[in-house]
Amino acid sequence: MNSESPWAESAQQFQQIFGQSWSQALQSFQKMDLGAQMPAAPALQLSQPKLQALQQQYLKEAQELWAQGLQGAPDVKDKRFAGEGWASNPVAAFSAAAYLLNARTLMGLADAVEADEKTKARIRFGVEQWMAAMAPSNFLAFNAEAQKKAIETKGESIAKGMQNLLHDITQGHVSMTDESLFEVGRNVATTEGAVVYENELFQLLEYKPLTAKVYERPFLLVPPCINKFYILDLQPENSLIRYAVSEGHRTFVVSWRNPDDSLAHKTWDDYVEDGAMAAIDVVQNITGADQINALGFCVGGTILSNALAVLAARGDEPVASATFLTTLIDFTDTGILDVFIDEAFVKFREMQMGQGGLMKGQDLASTFSFLRPNDLVWNYVVGNYLKGETPPPFDLLYWNSDSTNLPGPFYAWYLRNFYLENSLVQPGKLTVCGEKLDLDKLTLPVYIYGSREDHIVPATAAYASTQVLPGKKRFVMGASGHIAGVINPPAKGKRSHWIRADGKFPATLDQWLQGATEHPGSWWTDWSDWLQGHAGKQIAAPKGYGKGSKFKALEPAPGSYVKQKS
């Protein structure tokens, strides 16, 4: 083969993508019956009664819109078209109103499709993406507000927008905030502490006590490895980590390393055994405690649940209580992410990176952003590029843009065994770290939190953990979404949470809510009271970090792993 030929270049690309030699990859393709794996596209039909009703509604609303247009600018109720430029320009307002009418009609057509629920969900998702992208606000030729600003600034906003576009192309993602104003360790992730242990997967941070006494049982947080830990420590006033320390808990946090090629072979088992289980063991060694309390957030909660199940299978119970924040254990309801998951998709990921490789952090971040395209994508396209604005500083969005990679084998295994096959809730089906897992053995008390508007871990999915964890439990539902619901400090006095006082856990969240009471403000205080009940007596706070020469302070918190970029 000519090394300069396009075929040679293609072969090199193939080898990079799939992590195999050309011959190995070709053999893999030859062994795969792709025709059998890829389901035929379903023949779609529309419900005729729904279609007829939709046609009549469209004609009626189109006539009303035309009449409004003849009288002046139509009244458009959508924040994308809320500026003065839209209201003062009848043509622009009419185009926005016509777009919204067409969007409603297309979504109605998607709902009128007669198909299974997964197919309908995929159609709705595709239509939503298309309509979000096609909004007239996304184009300078139609965006009256951007045109108005260009005239007022004599074209400066357009020039600034081009600069913003070139900057974002260079950095590889759309800017959601002014990232130049933030620095990890300087004005985010600032709670005082030290790294007291590290291996190739994580650094363990211990935080300086803020009280003269601490509870005898230390507290370990296991954040998601799909993001960086400092979502739990953004600013002092909204830091769950600082809150735990101020409540008298000797607090430790896992700071996952941002994987590079040297970790491209790491598996789910590695993250359970050398990650969560290793952290539990080190915390016990440092503090001398027989048992600790632990918290898992999102994927960190799934990792923690697996670690606890492995330990239980081995006859160990080093954790006295566990908190699961917006965590999937039962993957029956995976919300909007379910549109991506089927056998063909999982097989492709297994073939692509199941034996090695990286799932790039920016790809993951883009996927999650497009779950809310108007808020997390097109809003910034309009502001940054069409209007030439610099997005305001926002610590949470800075964290959101600070993406992390995932090892390919870890990611592919996670997709199949949890999202596709939901194996964790089937006793004995899943083998992790050489042990068959059985959640019935997890008899420790648990605190389970779900967010009402969470689109990543639906509240129904968080609640489902109450049906598979047999120990004494408490479930709390908070308002807002996956992040804002969790990061809700009491001092802000924001949002509400729901608690059911009778301790009953019926089969569904809706049934649970029938007996629940809404409480104003943050759920943190309820959780703190619960955690104190499992923390033991109070003892003198330690005077230093770690223990002896084996677990000494290696560097100040937040450590170096969290600063590694994708």
ABEGO torsion letter per residue (X at the ends): XBAABAAAAAAAAAAAAAGBBAAAAAAAAAABBAAAABBBBBBBBBBAAAAAAAAAAAAAAAAAAAAAAAAEBBBBBBAAAABAAAAABAAAAAAAAAAAAAAAAAAAAAAABBBBAAAAAAAAAAAAAAAAAABAAABAAABAAAAAAAAAAGGAAAAAAAAAAAAAAAAGBBBABBAAABBBGAABGABBBBBABBBAABBBBBBBBABABBBABBBBBBBBAABBAAAABABAAABAAAAAAAAGBBBBBBBBBBBBAAAAABBAAAAAAABAAAAAAAAAAAAGBABBBBBBBEAAAAAAAAAAAAAAAAGBBABABBBBBGBBABAABAEAAAAABBAAAAAAAAAAAAAEEBBBAAAAAAAAAAABAAAAAAAAAAAAAAAGBBBBBBAAAAAAABBBBBBAAAAAAAAAAAAAAGAAABBGABBBGGBBBBAAABABBBBBBBBAABAABBAAAAAAAAAABABBBBBBBBBEBAAAAABBBAAAGBEBBBBBAAGBBBABAAAAAAABBBBBEBAAAAAAAAAAAAAEBBBBBBABBEBEAABBBABBOAEAAAABBX
